[in-house]
Amino acid sequence: MIINTIDEHNKLILRWRNEHNERQEKEIPFQNFQPYFYIYNNAEEVTSMKVTEYRGRQNSFDVTLSYTQDGSISLDGRLLKKVTWSPPKPSYCKDIRMHWKETFEADVAYHYRYAIDKLTSLPEYNLRKIYWDMEWQQGGTHDSAVTCISYYDSYQRAYNVLWWSPLGAVPDVTGHCKPNESEHDMLESFVRIIEDYDPDMLIAWFGSKFDLPKLIQRLNANNIDPRRLSPYGVIKGVYFDGRSSSIKLSKAVTNYSPIEQPVKGRLILNLDLAFERQWNDSQRGTLPSMALDYISETVLGEKKLVSDKFPDKNDFFQKGWLLDTQNYLDYARKDVELIVRIDEQNYTSESILALQRLLIAPFDACFYASNMGGIYFMRNATWIAPTGNKHKDREDYEGAMIYDPLKEKTHGLHLGVAAFDYAQLYPSMMIARNISWETKSSEPTEFAVNILIPRDFSEVSNWDYRYYTTDELGLLPKAVLELKGLRDEYKKKMRASSNKSERAKWNSNQLAVKRLMASFYGVVGYQGFGWADVDLAASITASAREAIREAAFKVMELQ
């Protein structure tokens, strides 16, 4: 599901499809779901203040503030009150929260807030996906001009290449669309395809870094409104300047983050990021390069096309468009074919969508640990977390084991080696010692963690204990246990299914659960984030070191 906040329209939009692939939409005006955050119940109340907003130029607005109690408390049990404002624009939150030194959940994005408070499930449906890639000139007569756009539509299951030629005699090429007469005509054709197909998702390789900014820039340079790419006419960094009656681009266009959703009403997926996360989750090692040609050769065993006329890639990209057109367009099409195959063979985009349904969250929440874990805990905690503080001084703590074969004298050739692995070591440590925010104890308990356990196999010479209560299971271990059960259920269904697509679906679901569980340590260790807690992070890593050391010592006894 697409969940977008659209400040320009003063509303939040939900977009999805029904079982017949028909477009469905729901609009939620801001006044029907007001943005909010919390402050301490005894904090000062101000009735009005000024906020600033930038839409092409800076403007100031007066807002009226209101306060209510809904029974919410902080982790230490102190009563909180909710702050709302009118006009209820989410973008005003940043200025308003600065009035108080201590706030709670004032850094939660509005579309996250809506998903947490109002949604109990997300629909599963067949998204229409457009895979796309562009080539453009660097230098020369047509510097910066886009030369071709190749794309694949998942509904039609068809590849196409849009291109243009400035030559009077058009090169004779096969297997491609008829050329356009100009870059303008080609770009206009692509925009109309987006408008007509109304895709749910646009998928590219490093698209937010290269292709999407370039497309927006060239549309604007050709007097085509880039906002037409959005069904709501809203793209981050693209605005209408009333003073000059023209479309302007801000620096935001060239600074989209890999998870950002700048085209309102469509999901933007950088397949490189999603694939890299999936690869790391499968513990297949670190990829030395994320270049598409390297990934395609590594994963698919297939090399990209090479031009005999221009074996040097730089020459090919510079001259192939007009002097080796057939190979140039074949190359462009091949790029998209590779992107589609990488996605479909690994169910990469579907894995992200499975995680989105599991989290019941916006799409952009499904990549970083802080977003995933934060949303999960906000749904399940009985208290409200403080607003994060990125400028807070970091505290150091000991991390994972560091094994030195030379120091331990284990280097060299070994025969008859046995290996074992802990199943999800960090989540298991959370359960073993009931490590959680609300279970921290100032009094000694059986669940004691020496956070100064050595990171090697040397003797323990320093002690600094953290204690956790034993009477009731904490939020963190409870979440791990619930998700473990859910993952086991998905894996059981995967093994029981004889249908390839069904097996792929359940595999995507169990991997989504695994990724969510793995994010929990990242949440508590991400200093500056509202859910971060150095004591918890240090206790988890220390418990893991202790478990590894004890296993190693047992093995040493067998020698």
C-alpha positions as CSV (number, residue, x, y, z in Angstrom):
1,M,0.0,0.0,0.0
2,I,1.1,3.5,-0.8
3,I,0.8,5.8,2.3
4,N,1.9,9.4,1.5
5,T,1.6,12.7,3.4
6,I,0.9,15.5,0.9
7,D,1.3,18.8,2.7
8,E,0.4,20.7,-0.5
9,H,-3.0,19.2,-0.4
10,N,-3.4,19.2,3.4
11,K,-4.1,15.5,3.5
12,L,-2.8,11.9,3.6
13,I,-3.4,9.5,0.8
14,L,-3.8,5.7,0.8
15,R,-3.5,4.0,-2.6
16,W,-3.9,0.3,-3.4
17,R,-5.7,-2.1,-5.7
18,N,-8.5,-4.6,-5.1
19,E,-8.5,-8.3,-6.1
20,H,-9.4,-7.2,-9.7
21,N,-6.4,-4.9,-10.0
22,E,-8.7,-1.9,-9.9
23,R,-7.3,1.3,-8.3
24,Q,-8.5,2.2,-4.8
25,E,-7.9,5.4,-2.9
26,K,-8.7,7.0,0.4
27,E,-8.0,10.5,1.4
28,I,-7.6,11.6,5.1
29,P,-7.6,15.4,5.6
30,F,-5.2,16.5,8.3
31,Q,-8.1,17.9,10.4
32,N,-9.6,14.3,10.5
33,F,-6.3,12.9,11.9
34,Q,-4.4,15.6,13.6
35,P,-0.6,15.4,14.0
36,Y,0.6,15.4,17.6
37,F,3.3,14.7,20.1
38,Y,3.6,14.6,23.9
39,I,5.1,16.7,26.7
40,Y,5.2,16.2,30.5
41,N,1.9,16.9,32.1
42,N,3.4,19.7,34.2
43,A,5.1,21.3,31.3
44,E,4.3,24.9,30.3
45,E,1.3,25.4,28.0
46,V,1.5,28.1,25.3
47,T,-1.7,28.9,23.3
48,S,-0.1,30.3,20.1
49,M,3.2,30.6,18.3
50,K,4.6,31.4,14.8
51,V,6.0,28.7,12.6
52,T,7.9,28.9,9.3
53,E,7.4,27.0,6.1
54,Y,9.3,27.0,2.8
55,R,7.5,26.5,-0.4
56,G,9.7,28.2,-2.9
57,R,10.2,31.0,-0.4
58,Q,10.0,31.2,3.4
59,N,6.6,32.1,5.0
60,S,5.5,32.6,8.6
61,F,2.2,31.3,10.0
62,D,0.3,31.6,13.3
63,V,-0.8,28.4,14.9
64,T,-3.0,27.7,17.9
65,L,-2.0,25.0,20.3
66,S,-4.3,22.6,22.3
67,Y,-3.5,20.1,25.1
68,T,-5.3,17.0,26.2
69,Q,-4.7,14.0,28.5
70,D,-5.3,10.5,27.2
71,G,-3.6,8.5,30.0
72,S,-0.3,8.2,28.2
73,I,2.8,7.9,30.4
74,S,6.6,7.9,30.0
75,L,8.8,4.9,30.7
76,D,9.3,6.1,34.3
77,G,5.5,6.3,34.8
78,R,5.2,10.1,34.6
79,L,1.9,11.4,33.2
80,L,2.1,13.0,29.7
81,K,-0.2,15.3,27.8
82,K,-0.8,15.5,24.0
83,V,0.0,18.6,22.0
84,T,-2.0,19.3,18.9
85,W,-2.2,22.5,16.7
86,S,-4.3,24.3,14.2
87,P,-3.9,24.5,11.3
88,P,-3.0,20.9,11.7
89,K,-0.1,20.6,9.3
90,P,2.5,17.9,10.1
91,S,5.3,20.1,8.8
92,Y,4.8,22.6,11.6
93,C,5.8,20.0,14.2
94,K,9.5,20.7,13.9
95,D,9.1,24.3,14.9
96,I,6.5,23.7,17.6
97,R,8.4,21.0,19.5
98,M,11.4,23.3,19.9
99,H,9.5,25.3,22.6
100,W,10.1,22.4,25.1
101,K,13.3,20.8,26.1
102,E,11.7,17.4,26.6
103,T,9.2,16.0,24.2
104,F,7.9,12.5,23.3
105,E,7.4,11.0,19.9
106,A,7.8,14.4,18.3
107,D,10.1,12.9,15.6
108,V,7.5,10.4,14.4
109,A,6.7,11.1,10.7
110,Y,3.0,11.8,10.2
111,H,2.4,8.9,7.8
112,Y,4.1,6.6,10.3
113,R,1.8,8.0,13.0
114,Y,-1.3,7.3,11.0
115,A,-0.3,3.8,10.2
116,I,0.5,3.0,13.9
117,D,-2.7,4.6,15.2
118,K,-5.3,3.7,12.5
119,L,-4.2,0.7,10.5
120,T,-4.6,-2.9,11.6
121,S,-3.6,-4.6,8.4
122,L,-2.5,-3.8,4.8
123,P,-4.1,-5.4,1.7
124,E,-2.1,-7.9,-0.3
125,Y,-2.5,-7.2,-4.0
126,N,-0.8,-7.4,-7.4
127,L,1.2,-4.2,-7.8
128,R,1.8,-2.8,-11.2
129,K,5.6,-2.3,-11.4
130,I,7.5,-0.4,-14.0
131,Y,11.2,-1.3,-14.1
132,W,13.2,1.4,-15.9
133,D,16.6,2.7,-16.8
134,M,18.0,5.6,-18.8
135,E,21.1,6.5,-20.8
136,W,22.3,10.0,-21.4
137,Q,25.1,12.0,-22.9
138,Q,28.0,13.4,-21.0
139,G,29.8,16.1,-22.9
140,G,29.6,16.8,-26.6
141,T,26.9,18.5,-28.7
142,H,24.0,16.9,-26.8
143,D,25.5,17.1,-23.3
144,S,23.1,15.9,-20.5
145,A,20.4,14.9,-23.0
146,V,18.7,11.6,-22.3
147,T,19.2,9.4,-25.3
148,C,16.9,6.4,-24.5
149,I,14.6,5.1,-21.8
150,S,14.0,1.4,-21.5
151,Y,11.2,0.0,-19.3
152,Y,9.3,-3.2,-18.5
153,D,5.6,-3.3,-17.4
154,S,4.8,-6.1,-15.0
155,Y,1.1,-6.2,-16.1
156,Q,1.8,-6.5,-19.8
157,R,5.1,-8.4,-19.2
158,A,6.6,-6.5,-22.1
159,Y,9.9,-4.7,-22.7
160,N,10.2,-1.4,-24.6
161,V,12.9,1.1,-25.5
162,L,12.0,4.7,-26.2
163,W,14.8,6.6,-28.0
164,W,15.4,9.5,-30.3
165,S,18.0,10.4,-33.0
166,P,19.1,13.8,-34.2
167,L,20.3,12.3,-37.5
168,G,18.4,13.0,-40.7
169,A,18.8,9.3,-41.7
170,V,17.6,7.2,-38.8
171,P,19.8,4.1,-38.1
172,D,18.2,0.9,-39.1
173,V,17.6,-1.0,-35.8
174,T,15.4,-4.0,-34.9
175,G,13.6,-5.0,-31.8
176,H,12.9,-1.4,-30.6
177,C,10.2,1.2,-30.8
178,K,10.2,3.6,-33.6
179,P,12.5,6.5,-32.7
180,N,11.2,9.9,-31.6
181,E,12.2,13.0,-33.4
182,S,13.5,14.8,-30.3
183,E,14.4,14.3,-26.7
184,H,11.2,16.3,-25.8
185,D,9.0,13.8,-27.7
186,M,10.7,10.8,-26.1
187,L,10.3,12.2,-22.6
188,E,6.7,13.2,-23.3
189,S,6.0,9.6,-24.5
190,F,7.4,8.2,-21.2
191,V,5.4,10.6,-19.1
192,R,2.2,9.6,-20.9
193,I,3.0,6.0,-20.3
194,I,3.4,6.7,-16.6
195,E,0.1,8.6,-16.6
196,D,-1.8,5.9,-18.6
197,Y,-0.4,2.9,-16.8
198,D,-0.6,4.5,-13.3
199,P,2.0,2.1,-11.9
200,D,2.2,1.4,-8.1
201,M,5.9,1.1,-8.1
202,L,8.9,2.4,-10.1
203,I,12.0,0.2,-9.8
204,A,15.5,1.1,-10.9
205,W,19.1,0.4,-10.0
206,F,20.5,3.4,-8.1
207,G,17.4,5.2,-9.5
208,S,17.1,7.8,-6.7
209,K,20.7,8.8,-7.0
210,F,21.0,9.0,-10.8
211,D,18.0,8.2,-13.0
212,L,15.1,9.9,-11.2
213,P,17.0,13.2,-10.6
214,K,18.2,13.2,-14.3
215,L,14.7,12.5,-15.5
216,I,13.2,15.4,-13.5
217,Q,15.9,17.7,-14.7
218,R,15.5,16.8,-18.3
219,L,11.7,17.0,-18.2
220,N,12.1,20.5,-16.8
221,A,14.7,21.5,-19.4
222,N,12.3,20.4,-22.1
223,N,9.4,22.4,-20.6
224,I,7.5,19.2,-19.5
225,D,6.2,19.5,-15.9
226,P,8.0,16.8,-13.9
227,R,5.1,16.7,-11.4
228,R,3.1,14.8,-14.0
229,L,5.0,11.7,-12.9
230,S,2.9,11.9,-9.7
231,P,-0.8,11.2,-9.8
232,Y,-1.2,14.1,-7.4
233,G,1.2,16.5,-9.1
234,V,3.6,16.5,-6.1
235,I,7.3,15.6,-6.3
236,K,9.8,16.6,-3.6
237,G,12.0,19.5,-4.7
238,V,9.7,20.4,-7.7
239,Y,7.6,23.5,-7.2
240,F,5.8,26.2,-9.1
241,D,7.3,29.6,-8.7
242,G,4.4,32.1,-8.9
243,R,6.8,35.0,-9.3
244,S,8.2,33.7,-12.6
245,S,5.3,31.5,-13.5
246,S,7.6,28.5,-14.1
247,I,8.6,25.2,-12.5
248,K,11.6,25.3,-10.3
249,L,13.8,22.6,-8.9
250,S,15.4,22.8,-5.5
251,K,18.6,21.0,-4.3
252,A,16.4,18.2,-2.9
253,V,16.1,16.7,-6.4
254,T,19.7,15.7,-6.4
255,N,19.8,14.6,-2.8
256,Y,17.1,12.0,-2.5
257,S,17.9,9.3,0.0
258,P,17.8,5.6,-1.1
259,I,14.6,5.0,0.9
260,E,12.9,8.3,0.1
261,Q,9.5,8.4,-1.6
262,P,9.7,11.7,-3.5
263,V,7.0,10.9,-6.1
264,K,3.8,11.1,-4.2
265,G,1.3,8.4,-5.1
266,R,4.0,5.9,-6.3
267,L,6.4,3.6,-4.5
268,I,10.1,4.3,-5.4
269,L,12.3,1.2,-5.0
270,N,16.1,1.3,-5.4
271,L,16.6,-2.3,-6.2
272,D,20.3,-2.1,-5.5
273,L,19.6,-1.3,-1.8
274,A,16.8,-3.9,-1.4
275,F,19.0,-6.6,-3.0
276,E,22.0,-5.7,-0.9
277,R,19.9,-6.0,2.3
278,Q,18.5,-9.3,1.1
279,W,22.0,-10.6,0.2
280,N,23.3,-9.6,3.7
281,D,20.4,-11.2,5.4
282,S,21.2,-14.5,3.7
283,Q,24.7,-14.3,5.1
284,R,26.4,-14.9,1.8
285,G,29.2,-12.5,2.5
286,T,29.9,-8.9,1.6
287,L,29.4,-7.9,-2.0
288,P,32.6,-6.0,-3.2
289,S,30.6,-4.0,-5.8
290,M,26.9,-3.1,-6.3
291,A,27.5,-2.2,-10.0
292,L,24.7,-3.8,-12.1
293,D,27.1,-5.7,-14.4
294,Y,28.9,-7.2,-11.4
295,I,25.7,-8.3,-9.6
296,S,24.2,-9.7,-12.8
297,E,27.3,-11.8,-13.4
298,T,27.5,-12.9,-9.8
299,V,23.8,-13.7,-9.3
300,L,22.6,-14.5,-12.8
301,G,25.9,-15.7,-14.3
302,E,25.3,-13.4,-17.2
303,K,27.5,-10.6,-18.5
304,K,26.2,-7.4,-20.0
305,L,26.6,-6.7,-23.7
306,V,29.9,-5.5,-25.1
307,S,30.3,-3.4,-28.3
308,D,32.8,-4.7,-30.8
309,K,33.0,-1.3,-32.3
310,F,33.6,0.5,-29.0
311,P,35.1,-2.0,-26.5
312,D,36.0,0.8,-24.2
313,K,32.8,1.5,-22.1
314,N,33.4,5.3,-22.0
315,D,33.7,5.4,-25.8
316,F,30.6,3.3,-26.1
317,F,28.5,5.5,-23.9
318,Q,29.7,8.6,-25.7
319,K,29.5,7.4,-29.3
320,G,27.4,4.3,-29.4
321,W,24.1,6.2,-29.4
322,L,24.7,7.4,-33.0
323,L,27.5,5.2,-34.3
324,D,26.6,1.8,-32.9
325,T,22.9,2.3,-32.3
326,Q,21.7,-1.3,-32.4
327,N,24.1,-2.4,-29.7
328,Y,23.5,0.8,-27.7
329,L,19.7,0.2,-27.5
330,D,20.3,-3.6,-26.9
331,Y,22.5,-2.6,-24.0
332,A,19.8,-0.3,-22.6
333,R,17.2,-3.0,-22.9
334,K,19.5,-5.6,-21.4
335,D,19.9,-3.4,-18.3
336,V,16.2,-3.6,-17.6
337,E,16.1,-7.3,-18.4
338,L,18.8,-7.8,-15.7
339,I,16.9,-5.7,-13.2
340,V,13.7,-7.7,-13.7
341,R,15.5,-11.0,-13.5
342,I,17.3,-10.1,-10.3
343,D,14.1,-9.0,-8.7
344,E,11.9,-11.9,-9.9
345,Q,14.4,-14.6,-9.3
346,N,15.1,-13.4,-5.7
347,Y,11.6,-12.0,-4.9
348,T,13.4,-8.9,-3.8
349,S,10.6,-6.3,-4.1
350,E,8.0,-8.8,-2.9
351,S,10.1,-9.4,0.3
352,I,10.0,-5.7,1.0
353,L,6.2,-5.7,0.5
354,A,5.9,-8.7,2.8
355,L,7.8,-6.8,5.5
356,Q,5.5,-3.8,4.9
357,R,2.5,-5.9,5.5
358,L,4.1,-7.5,8.6
359,L,4.9,-4.0,10.1
360,I,1.6,-2.5,8.9
361,A,3.8,0.6,8.0
362,P,4.6,2.9,5.1
363,F,7.0,1.5,2.5
364,D,9.9,3.7,3.5
365,A,9.9,2.3,7.0
366,C,11.0,-1.1,5.7
367,F,14.7,-0.5,5.2
368,Y,16.4,0.8,8.3
369,A,16.4,-0.8,11.8
370,S,15.3,2.4,13.6
371,N,12.2,2.7,11.5
372,M,11.2,-0.9,11.6
373,G,11.8,-1.5,15.3
374,G,10.5,1.9,16.3
375,I,7.1,1.3,14.6
376,Y,6.8,-2.2,16.1
377,F,7.5,-0.9,19.6
378,M,5.2,2.1,19.4
379,R,2.4,-0.4,18.6
380,N,3.2,-2.7,21.5
381,A,4.7,-0.5,24.3
382,T,2.6,0.7,27.2
383,W,4.6,3.9,27.5
384,I,5.6,6.7,25.1
385,A,9.2,6.9,24.0
386,P,11.2,10.2,24.2
387,T,11.9,12.2,21.1
388,G,15.3,11.3,19.7
389,N,18.3,13.6,20.1
390,K,20.9,13.3,17.4
391,H,23.2,15.8,19.1
392,K,23.4,13.9,22.3
393,D,26.9,12.8,23.2
394,R,27.6,9.2,22.4
395,E,28.5,6.6,25.1
396,D,31.0,3.9,24.3
397,Y,30.3,0.3,25.1
398,E,32.0,-3.0,24.2
399,G,30.8,-4.7,21.0
400,A,31.2,-8.2,19.5
401,M,34.0,-10.7,20.0
402,I,37.3,-10.2,18.3
403,Y,39.0,-13.5,17.6
404,D,42.7,-13.4,16.8
405,P,43.9,-16.8,15.5
406,L,47.6,-15.8,16.1
407,K,47.0,-14.8,19.7
408,E,44.9,-18.0,20.4
409,K,47.4,-20.1,18.3
410,T,44.7,-21.7,16.3
411,H,46.0,-20.7,12.8
412,G,47.1,-23.3,10.4
413,L,45.6,-26.4,8.9
414,H,43.0,-28.3,10.9
415,L,41.3,-31.6,10.0
416,G,38.0,-32.9,11.3
417,V,36.7,-29.5,12.1
418,A,33.2,-29.2,13.5
419,A,31.2,-25.9,13.3
420,F,28.2,-24.7,15.1
421,D,26.2,-21.4,15.1
422,Y,23.9,-19.7,17.6
423,A,20.4,-19.3,16.2
424,Q,19.9,-15.5,16.2
425,L,22.4,-14.8,18.9
426,Y,21.4,-11.3,19.9
427,P,17.6,-11.9,20.0
428,S,18.3,-15.0,22.0
429,M,20.3,-13.0,24.5
430,M,17.4,-10.6,24.9
431,I,15.2,-13.6,25.9
432,A,17.8,-15.3,28.1
433,R,18.2,-12.3,30.4
434,N,14.9,-10.5,29.9
435,I,16.7,-7.5,28.6
436,S,14.3,-4.7,28.0
437,W,13.7,-1.0,28.8
438,E,11.2,-1.6,31.6
439,T,13.0,-4.6,33.2
440,K,16.1,-2.7,34.1
441,S,16.8,-3.1,37.9
442,S,18.9,-1.0,40.3
443,E,18.9,-4.0,42.6
444,P,20.9,-7.2,42.0
445,T,18.9,-10.0,40.3
446,E,19.7,-13.5,38.9
447,F,19.8,-11.9,35.4
448,A,23.1,-10.1,35.9
449,V,25.2,-9.0,33.0
450,N,28.9,-8.0,33.3
451,I,29.1,-5.6,30.4
452,L,33.0,-5.7,30.7
453,I,33.2,-9.4,29.7
454,P,36.4,-9.5,27.5
455,R,36.1,-9.5,23.7
456,D,38.6,-12.4,23.5
457,F,39.3,-15.5,25.6
458,S,41.4,-13.7,28.3
459,E,40.4,-13.9,32.0
460,V,37.8,-11.6,33.3
461,S,39.5,-8.8,35.2
462,N,36.9,-6.0,35.3
463,W,33.2,-6.1,36.4
464,D,30.4,-3.7,35.8
465,Y,27.0,-5.3,36.2
466,R,23.6,-4.5,34.7
467,Y,20.5,-6.2,36.2
468,Y,17.1,-7.2,34.8
469,T,14.0,-8.2,36.7
470,T,12.8,-11.8,36.6
471,D,9.1,-11.4,37.5
472,E,7.6,-10.4,34.1
473,L,8.7,-10.8,30.5
474,G,9.8,-7.5,29.1
475,L,8.6,-5.9,25.8
476,L,11.8,-6.7,23.9
477,P,12.0,-10.5,24.7
478,K,8.3,-10.8,24.3
479,A,8.5,-9.3,20.9
480,V,11.3,-11.7,19.9
481,L,9.3,-14.7,21.1
482,E,6.2,-13.7,19.3
483,L,8.1,-13.2,16.1
484,K,10.0,-16.4,16.5
485,G,6.6,-18.2,16.6
486,L,5.4,-16.3,13.6
487,R,8.5,-17.1,11.6
488,D,8.3,-20.8,12.5
489,E,4.7,-20.8,11.2
490,Y,5.7,-19.2,7.9
491,K,8.6,-21.7,7.5
492,K,6.3,-24.6,8.2
493,K,3.8,-23.3,5.5
494,M,6.7,-22.8,3.1
495,R,7.9,-26.4,3.5
496,A,4.4,-27.8,3.2
497,S,3.7,-26.0,-0.1
498,S,4.4,-27.7,-3.4
499,N,3.5,-24.5,-5.4
500,K,6.6,-22.4,-6.4
501,S,4.9,-19.0,-6.0
502,E,3.3,-20.1,-2.7
503,R,6.7,-21.2,-1.4
504,A,8.2,-17.9,-2.5
505,K,5.5,-16.0,-0.7
506,W,6.0,-17.8,2.6
507,N,9.8,-17.5,2.2
508,S,9.4,-13.8,1.7
509,N,7.3,-13.6,4.8
510,Q,9.7,-15.6,7.0
511,L,12.6,-13.5,5.8
512,A,10.6,-10.3,6.7
513,V,10.1,-11.6,10.2
514,K,13.8,-12.4,10.5
515,R,14.8,-8.9,9.3
516,L,12.4,-7.3,11.8
517,M,13.8,-9.3,14.7
518,A,17.4,-8.5,13.6
519,S,16.5,-4.8,13.7
520,F,15.8,-4.8,17.4
521,Y,19.5,-4.6,18.4
522,G,19.9,-1.8,15.9
523,V,17.1,0.1,17.6
524,V,18.6,0.0,21.1
525,G,22.1,0.6,19.8
526,Y,21.2,3.6,17.6
527,Q,22.2,6.4,19.9
528,G,20.3,9.6,19.3
529,F,17.1,7.6,18.6
530,G,14.2,7.7,21.0
531,W,14.3,4.0,21.7
532,A,18.1,3.8,22.1
533,D,19.5,2.6,25.4
534,V,23.2,2.0,25.9
535,D,22.6,-0.3,28.9
536,L,20.5,-2.6,26.8
537,A,22.9,-2.5,23.9
538,A,25.9,-3.2,26.1
539,S,24.0,-6.0,27.9
540,I,23.1,-7.7,24.6
541,T,26.6,-7.7,23.2
542,A,28.2,-8.7,26.6
543,S,25.7,-11.6,26.9
544,A,26.6,-12.7,23.4
545,R,30.3,-12.6,24.2
546,E,29.7,-14.6,27.3
547,A,27.8,-17.3,25.4
548,I,30.5,-17.6,22.8
549,R,33.3,-17.7,25.4
550,E,31.5,-20.5,27.4
551,A,31.0,-22.6,24.3
552,A,34.6,-22.1,23.3
553,F,35.9,-23.1,26.8
554,K,33.8,-26.3,26.6
555,V,35.4,-27.1,23.3
556,M,38.9,-26.4,24.7
557,E,38.2,-28.9,27.5
558,L,37.7,-31.6,24.9
559,Q,41.2,-31.2,23.4
